[in-house]
């Protein structure tokens, strides 16, 4: 298991690149009020960047052979299962 701080990104991860966010938001557990982590704040430009990156990725993804997409999704699912405890912290 990794430590909580190792799971956090200090900015926005958009289109395969990470930038430094100017604003941060402390995230607290609704269960007990403890600090779970710190999230990067974003605005319209970050949202637009996310939508544009997703649209660009879809153009490549939709023409990928079905067996390649299946292989990638199965590998992703295996990694999620393998790291489920770390992901639960998020």
Backbone as CSV, one residue per row, in Angstrom:
resi,resn,N_x,N_y,N_z,CA_x,CA_y,CA_z,C_x,C_y,C_z
1,UNK,0.842,-1.168,0.000,0.000,0.000,0.000,0.894,1.240,0.000
2,UNK,0.464,2.276,-0.704,1.224,3.521,-0.736,0.672,4.484,0.300
3,UNK,1.470,5.475,0.645,1.009,6.500,1.572,0.108,7.474,0.837
4,UNK,-0.803,8.071,1.549,-1.794,8.955,0.956,-1.159,10.035,0.081
5,UNK,-0.098,10.664,0.528,0.534,11.736,-0.228,1.050,11.303,-1.583
6,UNK,1.390,10.033,-1.727,1.906,9.533,-2.992,0.820,9.401,-4.052
7,UNK,-0.437,9.406,-3.634,-1.528,9.244,-4.581,-1.988,10.562,-5.182
8,UNK,-1.517,11.665,-4.649,-2.033,12.964,-5.054,-1.215,13.576,-6.180
9,UNK,-1.906,14.293,-7.051,-1.279,15.046,-8.132,-1.405,16.514,-7.757
10,UNK,-0.338,17.272,-7.888,-0.343,18.662,-7.463,-1.010,19.626,-8.417
11,UNK,-1.551,19.123,-9.492,-2.194,20.002,-10.464,-3.243,19.261,-11.256
12,UNK,-3.403,19.691,-12.492,-4.393,19.077,-13.382,-3.679,18.122,-14.329
13,UNK,-4.226,16.946,-14.501,-3.678,15.976,-15.448,-4.626,15.953,-16.634
14,UNK,-4.261,16.676,-17.692,-5.134,16.845,-18.853,-4.345,16.524,-20.110
15,UNK,-4.870,15.622,-20.913,-4.239,15.300,-22.186,-2.842,14.725,-22.056
16,UNK,-2.581,14.019,-20.974,-1.287,13.379,-20.790,-0.225,14.265,-20.163
17,UNK,-0.602,15.472,-19.753,0.358,16.383,-19.130,-0.192,16.879,-17.798
18,UNK,0.707,17.110,-16.860,0.312,17.601,-15.540,0.835,19.026,-15.372
19,UNK,-0.044,19.926,-14.947,0.380,21.296,-14.662,0.204,21.572,-13.172
20,UNK,0.658,22.705,-12.732,0.509,23.087,-11.332,-0.734,23.951,-11.177
21,UNK,-1.614,23.552,-10.320,-2.838,24.313,-10.077,-2.521,25.503,-9.179
22,UNK,-3.214,26.609,-9.430,-3.010,27.780,-8.581,-3.841,27.675,-7.311
23,UNK,-5.004,27.052,-7.414,-5.867,26.904,-6.249,-5.952,25.462,-5.792
24,UNK,-6.117,25.279,-4.514,-6.249,23.934,-3.931,-7.498,23.893,-3.061
25,UNK,-8.098,22.727,-2.976,-9.285,22.526,-2.143,-9.011,21.356,-1.207
26,UNK,-9.156,21.582,0.083,-8.996,20.507,1.062,-10.240,19.627,1.003
27,UNK,-10.028,18.325,0.898,-11.134,17.366,0.817,-11.224,16.633,2.150
28,UNK,-12.398,16.692,2.750,-12.612,16.040,4.045,-13.588,14.885,3.903
29,UNK,-13.376,13.878,4.716,-14.265,12.722,4.744,-15.621,13.130,5.316
30,UNK,-16.719,12.805,4.624,-18.033,13.104,5.183,-18.355,12.206,6.386
31,UNK,-17.619,11.126,6.509,-17.862,10.177,7.584,-17.377,10.704,8.927
32,UNK,-16.102,11.195,8.945,-15.558,11.624,10.238,-14.902,13.006,10.206
33,UNK,-14.937,13.671,9.067,-14.377,15.020,8.969,-12.870,15.093,8.844
34,UNK,-12.198,13.946,8.789,-10.741,13.965,8.656,-10.352,14.391,7.239
35,UNK,-9.178,14.975,7.117,-8.687,15.407,5.809,-8.279,14.173,5.016
36,UNK,-8.879,14.029,3.845,-8.585,12.905,2.962,-7.452,13.278,2.018
37,UNK,-7.434,14.522,1.585,-6.401,14.962,0.664,-6.639,16.389,0.220
38,UNK,-5.902,16.777,-0.798,-6.018,18.109,-1.371,-6.207,17.943,-2.868
39,UNK,-7.209,18.621,-3.411,-7.512,18.529,-4.839,-7.210,19.861,-5.512
40,UNK,-6.783,19.780,-6.751,-6.532,20.989,-7.530,-7.859,21.601,-7.963
41,UNK,-7.970,22.916,-7.822,-9.163,23.604,-8.308,-8.962,23.929,-9.785
42,UNK,-10.051,23.989,-10.507,-9.981,24.322,-11.918,-11.153,25.179,-12.328
43,UNK,-11.020,25.789,-13.473,-12.073,26.644,-13.998,-12.469,26.217,-15.398
44,UNK,-13.029,27.157,-16.131,-13.526,26.868,-17.469,-12.412,26.410,-18.407
45,UNK,-11.237,27.037,-18.337,-10.163,26.661,-19.265,-9.706,25.218,-19.026
46,UNK,-9.659,24.785,-17.764,-9.295,23.395,-17.475,-10.385,22.439,-17.948
47,UNK,-11.634,22.829,-17.747,-12.748,22.012,-18.224,-12.702,21.868,-19.736
48,UNK,-12.473,22.974,-20.435,-12.390,22.936,-21.896,-11.227,22.056,-22.340
49,UNK,-10.094,22.151,-21.639,-8.949,21.306,-21.962,-9.266,19.828,-21.802
50,UNK,-10.025,19.483,-20.760,-10.436,18.087,-20.543,-11.338,17.598,-21.666
51,UNK,-12.313,18.408,-22.019,-13.257,18.022,-23.077,-12.527,17.890,-24.409
52,UNK,-11.645,18.826,-24.724,-10.885,18.761,-25.976,-9.979,17.531,-26.016
53,UNK,-9.314,17.225,-24.902,-8.435,16.050,-24.846,-9.234,14.763,-25.013
54,UNK,-10.406,14.695,-24.385,-11.259,13.506,-24.518,-11.749,13.356,-25.949
55,UNK,-12.110,14.453,-26.574,-12.579,14.419,-27.964,-11.463,13.949,-28.899
56,UNK,-10.249,14.467,-28.696,-9.106,14.046,-29.512,-8.803,12.563,-29.312
57,UNK,-8.852,12.103,-28.067,-8.575,10.690,-27.776,-9.619,9.788,-28.420
58,UNK,-10.865,10.234,-28.429,-11.936,9.429,-29.016,-11.713,9.217,-30.506
59,UNK,-11.184,10.216,-31.191,-10.947,10.090,-32.631,-9.980,8.948,-32.937
60,UNK,-9.001,8.741,-32.089,-8.071,7.623,-32.269,-8.695,6.321,-31.780
61,UNK,-9.312,6.366,-30.609,-9.875,5.185,-29.957,-10.951,4.523,-30.804
62,UNK,-11.827,5.304,-31.405,-12.965,4.712,-32.117,-12.557,3.931,-33.357
63,UNK,-11.376,4.209,-33.895,-10.911,3.471,-35.068,-9.971,2.324,-34.698
64,UNK,-9.711,2.152,-33.417,-8.864,1.045,-32.965,-9.615,-0.267,-33.140
65,UNK,-8.914,-1.328,-33.513,-9.578,-2.628,-33.641,-10.196,-3.062,-32.308
66,UNK,-11.319,-3.727,-32.397,-12.053,-4.152,-31.205,-11.187,-4.987,-30.266
67,UNK,-10.384,-5.898,-30.812,-9.560,-6.748,-29.946,-8.500,-5.931,-29.200
68,UNK,-8.005,-4.848,-29.808,-7.035,-3.988,-29.119,-7.699,-3.227,-27.974
69,UNK,-8.899,-2.713,-28.211,-9.630,-2.005,-27.152,-9.933,-2.962,-26.010
70,UNK,-10.338,-4.186,-26.361,-10.655,-5.184,-25.342,-9.417,-5.501,-24.499
71,UNK,-8.282,-5.659,-25.158,-7.040,-5.970,-24.449,-6.670,-4.839,-23.475
72,UNK,-6.784,-3.603,-23.924,-6.466,-2.463,-23.063,-7.417,-2.368,-21.875
73,UNK,-8.706,-2.573,-22.120,-9.681,-2.495,-21.036,-9.495,-3.613,-20.016
74,UNK,-9.157,-4.802,-20.492,-8.905,-5.905,-19.563,-7.661,-5.638,-18.713
75,UNK,-6.626,-5.073,-19.339,-5.410,-4.741,-18.594,-5.703,-3.651,-17.556
76,UNK,-6.488,-2.655,-17.953,-6.879,-1.596,-17.020,-7.662,-2.179,-15.846
77,UNK,-8.620,-3.065,-16.133,-9.432,-3.686,-15.075,-8.553,-4.482,-14.116
78,UNK,-7.558,-5.183,-14.648,-6.650,-5.954,-13.794,-5.847,-5.025,-12.881
79,UNK,-5.415,-3.887,-13.411,-4.660,-2.936,-12.595,-5.538,-2.306,-11.521
80,UNK,-6.797,-2.045,-11.848,-7.727,-1.504,-10.851,-7.911,-2.512,-9.725
81,UNK,-8.118,-3.782,-10.084,-8.267,-4.815,-9.049,-7.005,-4.921,-8.193
82,UNK,-5.851,-4.844,-8.836,-4.577,-4.966,-8.133,-4.349,-3.799,-7.159
83,UNK,-4.806,-2.608,-7.513,-4.573,-1.409,-6.696,-5.830,-0.942,-5.971
84,UNK,-6.792,-1.835,-5.779,-8.086,-1.444,-5.216,-7.977,-0.783,-3.847
85,UNK,-7.037,-1.226,-3.028,-6.895,-0.618,-1.701,-6.397,0.819,-1.806
86,UNK,-5.443,1.059,-2.692,-4.951,2.422,-2.898,-6.045,3.303,-3.492
87,UNK,-6.780,2.769,-4.458,-7.851,3.541,-5.089,-8.971,3.857,-4.106
88,UNK,-9.193,2.980,-3.156,-10.239,3.224,-2.159,-9.924,4.454,-1.315
89,UNK,-8.650,4.781,-1.169,-8.266,5.973,-0.412,-8.669,7.253,-1.121
90,UNK,-8.781,7.173,-2.431,-9.152,8.369,-3.183,-10.593,8.710,-2.944
